[in-house]
Amino acid sequence: MHLNHNEITLLYRASDPRDKRVVPYAMSLCSKINKQDLETMNISATLFDVMVEMLGCSPKELINKADPEYQSKHRGHEYTPEMWFAAMKKNPNLLKAPIAMYKKKIVVCHNPSDVLRLK
């Protein structure tokens, strides 16, 4: 996957109301938004790896540990980044919050306005 640093890349769930509210905030920074919807698109594992590396965290830190699937299937397990990504692709609700990347900056959007920190 080739990343364009002149557009915002957004990893999110389009059906989630909070995630959808990130988009208008992002558009106030840049008119070009590369929306990567975990629920409908075939997201590249490379994109996920790049985002995790830029965030300087482990993939498990991006997981919603309150999600029932996490509690029943994943809690207490240590997975490789690829395994966490596969679990997230299978159940997009495992992503704790949208992740936005723009011009070599990246932010986890716990609140929709968090995307403005990319400015």
Secondary structure by P-SEA (a helix, b strand, c coil): ccccccbbbbbcccccaaaaaaaaaaaaacccccccccccccccaaaaaaaaaaacccccccccccccccccccccccccaaaaaaaaaaccccccbbbbbcccccccccccccccccc
